[in-house]
Amino acid sequence: MFGITALKVLMMIAYGVPGFLLVKLKALGEDSIKAFAKFLLYVCQPALSLYTLSSVPSTPQLIKELWIFFAVTLVGQVAIIFLYYAVFSKKIKKDFGHRVCAVAGACGNVGFFGVPLLEYLIPGVPEVRVYSAAFSIAMNMLGWTLGLLLMTGDKKYIKLKAVFINPSVIAFAASFSLFAFGVKFPELPAEYIETLGRMSTVVCMTILGMRLATKSIPAIFSNYRIYIAAFSKLIISPIVIGVIFYFLPVSETVRTSAFILACCPAATMIQGLAETHGGDGRTAADIVLSTSLLCIFTIPLMWTLYNTLVF
């Protein structure tokens, strides 16, 4: 089980190799990363949201589970952040890098990375894609409010507007409305949306590969903060989320989906928020890149432990 899962995760990470090589060989410049990032944010992400919520039939039970999943994962992510804050409270007050670590430890790449991972580890259950959308929207709401407050120390980000007026939430709101009312796209538009949505994993990994090509790997792993953030995101986060869901009266599919999504590496959103709002962008980038590499080992490990201890 460990080896097969590791190969699947490695294959997903390998999507970043072309981007890495193109930048290293100077076929693409570093400025190209922004163009790819905009394509991911404004095209692939809305398409992924539409695809995940339109690819399964809407039922009252599934909608109920979706809201439970959203609420519990939101609480779980807040708990992880406060746990980090409790352990490193003195460092957080002085070091913006640790502030980024606190947020990165809770917020994972549950969409672009999580959807294909769910489809592989829980095959034949299309409903799991919906849980990814719920986890993602909880993470985005948290990132644009409490996340920015922690990373910048500025209370202005704790606003109701920041919760609802951001690209991810708007895309989810539109997608959920169609999902709730059972609106289905005709075959050709549905195929078009699915293709763009599934491209998100490749585009996301391509961007990570391009960013990795602009950095020194030894320099990334010389940043001691990444080890703390990686342990928080890749080990502590799935344990906390897994324990919370274990004691809830939900189906095994819901519990397992939550655990798998919590195992995902740090969200690329963290780097974007840190860089654009005056946070520690270097540490954020190092965490995103390092956890994306380290998850090759941690996801198979955590999945094997989960199957041994829970199933």
C-alpha positions in Angstrom: 0.0 0.0 0.0 2.8 2.4 0.9 4.7 1.9 -2.3 1.7 2.2 -4.6 0.4 5.3 -2.9 3.9 6.8 -3.0 4.1 6.2 -6.8 0.8 7.9 -7.4 1.8 11.0 -5.3 5.2 11.0 -7.1 3.4 11.0 -10.5 1.3 14.0 -9.5 4.4 15.8 -8.3 6.1 14.9 -11.6 3.7 17.1 -13.5 5.9 19.9 -12.3 9.0 18.6 -14.1 8.3 20.3 -17.5 7.9 23.7 -15.8 11.1 23.1 -13.9 13.0 22.2 -17.0 11.6 25.0 -19.1 12.7 27.6 -16.6 16.1 26.0 -16.0 16.7 25.8 -19.7 15.6 29.5 -20.0 12.8 28.6 -22.5 10.5 30.4 -20.1 11.4 33.3 -17.8 10.5 33.7 -14.2 7.9 36.3 -15.1 5.9 33.5 -16.9 4.9 32.1 -13.5 2.5 35.0 -13.0 0.7 34.3 -16.2 0.3 30.6 -15.3 -0.9 31.6 -11.8 -3.6 33.9 -13.3 -4.7 31.1 -15.6 -4.9 28.7 -12.6 -6.8 31.3 -10.5 -9.3 32.7 -13.0 -9.9 29.7 -15.3 -8.9 26.4 -13.8 -10.1 27.0 -10.2 -13.7 28.1 -11.2 -13.8 25.2 -13.6 -12.7 22.8 -11.0 -15.4 24.1 -8.6 -18.0 23.7 -11.3 -16.8 20.2 -12.2 -16.6 18.9 -8.7 -20.1 20.0 -7.8 -21.8 19.3 -11.2 -20.4 15.8 -11.6 -22.5 14.2 -8.9 -26.3 14.2 -8.4 -27.6 16.6 -5.7 -29.5 15.0 -2.8 -30.7 16.4 0.5 -28.4 14.0 2.4 -25.4 15.0 0.3 -26.1 18.7 0.8 -26.4 18.1 4.6 -23.1 16.3 4.6 -21.5 19.1 2.6 -22.4 21.7 5.2 -21.3 19.5 8.1 -18.0 18.9 6.3 -17.5 22.6 5.7 -18.3 23.5 9.3 -16.1 20.8 10.9 -13.1 21.3 8.6 -13.3 25.1 9.3 -13.3 24.4 13.1 -10.5 21.9 12.6 -8.3 24.3 10.7 -8.8 27.0 13.3 -7.9 24.5 16.0 -4.7 23.6 14.2 -3.7 27.3 13.9 -4.4 27.9 17.6 -2.5 24.8 18.6 0.5 26.1 16.7 0.0 29.5 18.3 -0.1 28.0 21.8 3.2 26.1 21.2 5.1 28.9 19.5 3.4 32.0 20.9 6.6 33.8 21.8 8.1 33.2 18.4 5.0 34.3 16.6 5.0 37.7 18.3 8.5 38.4 17.0 8.9 36.3 13.8 6.6 36.8 10.7 8.0 33.5 9.4 6.4 31.6 12.2 3.1 33.4 11.5 3.2 32.0 8.0 3.9 28.6 9.4 0.9 28.7 11.7 -1.4 29.4 8.7 0.3 27.0 6.4 0.0 24.2 8.9 -3.7 24.3 8.6 -4.3 25.2 4.9 -3.7 22.6 2.3 -3.8 22.1 -1.4 -7.1 20.3 -1.1 -8.4 21.3 -4.6 -5.8 21.0 -7.2 -3.9 18.2 -5.3 -6.8 16.9 -3.2 -9.3 15.9 -5.9 -7.1 13.5 -7.9 -5.8 12.1 -4.6 -9.3 11.4 -3.4 -10.3 9.8 -6.7 -7.3 7.5 -6.5 -7.6 6.5 -2.8 -11.4 6.3 -2.8 -12.2 5.0 -6.3 -15.7 4.7 -7.6 -17.2 7.2 -5.2 -17.7 10.5 -7.1 -19.3 12.2 -4.1 -15.8 12.6 -2.6 -15.1 15.5 -5.0 -17.8 17.5 -3.3 -16.1 17.2 0.0 -12.9 18.7 -1.5 -14.9 21.8 -2.6 -16.3 22.2 1.0 -12.8 21.9 2.5 -11.4 24.3 0.0 -14.0 27.0 0.7 -13.5 26.7 4.4 -9.8 27.1 3.9 -10.2 30.2 1.7 -12.5 31.9 4.1 -10.0 31.2 6.9 -7.0 32.3 4.8 -8.5 35.7 3.7 -9.4 36.6 7.3 -7.6 34.9 10.3 -4.8 33.9 8.0 -4.1 37.4 6.8 -4.5 38.7 10.4 -1.8 36.3 11.6 0.6 36.8 8.7 0.4 40.6 8.7 -0.7 41.5 12.2 -3.2 43.9 10.8 -6.8 43.6 12.1 -8.3 45.3 9.0 -8.5 41.8 7.4 -11.1 40.6 9.9 -14.1 41.8 7.8 -17.2 40.1 6.5 -16.4 41.4 3.0 -13.1 39.5 3.0 -15.0 36.3 3.8 -17.3 36.5 0.8 -15.7 38.7 -1.8 -12.8 36.6 -3.1 -12.4 34.6 -6.3 -12.7 31.1 -4.6 -15.8 31.9 -2.6 -17.6 33.5 -5.6 -16.8 30.5 -7.8 -18.0 28.1 -5.1 -21.2 30.1 -4.5 -22.1 30.0 -8.2 -21.2 26.3 -8.4 -23.1 25.4 -5.2 -26.3 27.2 -6.5 -26.3 25.1 -9.6 -25.6 22.0 -7.6 -28.3 22.6 -5.0 -31.0 23.2 -7.7 -29.8 20.1 -9.7 -28.8 22.1 -12.8 -26.8 20.0 -15.2 -24.7 21.2 -18.1 -25.3 19.6 -21.6 -22.7 17.0 -22.5 -20.3 19.1 -24.5 -20.1 22.1 -22.1 -19.8 19.6 -19.2 -16.9 17.9 -21.0 -15.3 21.4 -21.6 -15.6 22.3 -17.9 -14.3 19.0 -16.7 -11.2 19.2 -19.0 -10.4 22.7 -17.7 -11.0 21.6 -14.1 -8.8 18.6 -14.4 -6.1 20.7 -15.9 -5.8 22.5 -12.5 -3.5 19.8 -11.1 -1.1 19.9 -14.0 -1.1 23.7 -14.1 -0.6 23.9 -10.3 2.3 21.4 -10.3 3.8 23.2 -13.4 3.8 26.5 -11.4 5.5 24.7 -8.4 8.1 23.3 -10.8 8.8 26.7 -12.3 9.1 28.2 -8.8 11.4 25.4 -7.7 13.7 26.1 -10.7 14.2 29.7 -9.5 15.3 28.6 -6.0 18.2 26.7 -4.5 16.9 23.4 -3.0 19.6 23.4 -0.3 18.6 27.0 0.6 14.9 26.0 0.9 15.8 23.2 3.3 18.1 25.4 5.3 15.1 27.4 6.4 14.5 25.7 9.8 10.9 26.9 9.9 9.8 24.7 7.0 10.4 21.6 9.1 8.1 22.9 11.8 5.5 23.9 9.3 5.8 20.6 7.4 5.3 18.6 10.6 2.3 20.7 11.4 0.7 20.4 7.9 1.6 16.8 6.9 1.4 15.1 10.3 -0.4 17.1 12.9 -3.2 18.4 10.6 -4.4 14.9 9.4 -4.3 13.6 13.0 -6.4 16.5 14.3 -8.9 16.4 11.5 -9.0 12.6 11.6 -9.7 12.5 15.4 -12.4 15.2 15.1 -14.3 13.3 12.4 -13.7 9.9 14.1 -16.1 10.9 16.9 -18.8 12.4 14.6 -21.8 10.4 13.5 -20.8 10.6 9.8 -20.2 7.9 7.2 -16.8 6.3 6.7 -16.5 8.0 3.3 -16.8 11.4 4.9 -14.2 10.6 7.6 -11.8 9.1 5.1 -12.2 12.1 2.7 -11.5 14.5 5.5 -8.3 12.7 6.6 -7.0 12.4 3.0 -7.6 16.1 2.3 -5.8 17.0 5.5 -2.7 15.1 4.3 -2.3 17.4 1.3 0.7 19.8 1.2 0.5 23.5 2.0 -1.8 25.5 -0.2 -0.3 27.7 -2.9 -2.8 30.3 -1.6 -0.5 30.9 1.4 2.4 32.1 -0.8 0.1 34.4 -2.8 -1.4 36.0 0.3 2.0 36.4 2.0 3.6 38.0 -1.1 0.8 40.4 -1.8 0.0 41.5 1.7 3.5 42.0 3.2 3.9 38.7 5.0 7.1 36.5 4.9 6.9 35.5 1.2 10.2 33.7 1.2 9.1 31.4 4.1 5.7 30.9 2.5 7.3 29.8 -0.8 9.7 27.5 0.9 6.9 25.8 2.9 4.7 25.3 -0.2 7.6 23.8 -2.2 9.0 21.7 0.6 5.7 20.2 1.7 4.9 19.4 -1.9 8.1 17.4 -2.1 7.9 15.8 1.4 4.3 14.7 0.9 5.7 12.0 -1.5 6.7 10.2 1.8 4.2 11.5 4.3 0.9 10.8 2.4 1.7 7.1 1.9 2.9 6.9 5.5 -0.3 8.6 6.9 -2.5 6.6 4.6 -0.9 3.3 5.7 -1.3 4.2 9.3 -4.9 5.3 8.8 -5.8 2.0 7.2 -3.9 0.0 9.9 -5.4 1.9 12.9 -8.9 2.9 11.7 -10.1 0.4 9.2 
